[in-house]
Amino acid sequence: MNSGQVCLCLKHLYIHESIYEQFCDALVEQASRVKVDNSFGEGVTHGPIQNSMQCERVKGFFAEIEKQGQKVAVGGKN
């Protein structure tokens, strides 16, 4: 099914204010461990975006973040 490829990417998370800071710290720590590459090299956890339509969509997410004056905690620039 789906050739072993399933997208589980979330666009929004709703986090209760009482755990917001703790959650953000843990999420940044986890995201910092992600290694994206187009090979099966050591430590690679995710493959690249594999089509131009999806790549443009992701670029749009980052453009919207910038437009709103928010900051990206991990990555965001290639």
N, C-alpha and C positions, 0 to 999 in steps of 0.2 A: 504494500500500500504506500503510495507516494514515493516510491523508490527509496525509502528510508529517509526522506526529507520532509520534515514537518516544521512549520514556523510557529513558534510559541512566543513570539515577541509581543510584549505589552506596550501600549502607547501611554497608558495612564495608570497610576497607582494612587489609591486614596489611603493615606496613613494618618492614624489618630495623632493629634498634636502631642499627646503625652509620651509617645515613643518616636516622634519624628526625627529628632537629632540622632538618637541611637540607631534608628533604621537607616538614615542617610549614611552615617559612618560605615555601617556594615555593608551597605550596597556599594559604596565607593570602593571599599576594600576588596569585595568580591569582583567587581568589574575591573579593577586594576590587574587582576590575575588573568584576564582573558587575553589570549594571543591569537590574532587573526593573521592568516597567511594562506597563500594558494598552494600549499604543499602539505605533505604529511610529516613535516619536520617535528623534531622533538619539542614538546610543550605546546604545540598548536592545538587550540581548543575549538576554533571556529574557522570555517572557510569564508572566502570573499563573497560579496554580493555578486550574483552570477548573471544579472541582466541589467541593461541600461535603464529600463523603466523603474525597477526597484531601487537602483542606485540614485536616480533622480528624486524618487520619493523620500529616501533617507536624507538626501541633501536638503530637501524641503523642510524636514523636521528640524534640522540644525539652523536653517535660515529663520524659521519661525521662532526658535529659542532666542536667537540673536535679536530679532525684531522686537521681541517682548522685553529685552533687556535682562534676560536671565543668563545664568552662566552654566557652562558644561563642566561637570566635576571630573570626568575622565574622558580623554580622547576628544573626538569631534573635528579634528583637523587631520588632513592626510599629508 
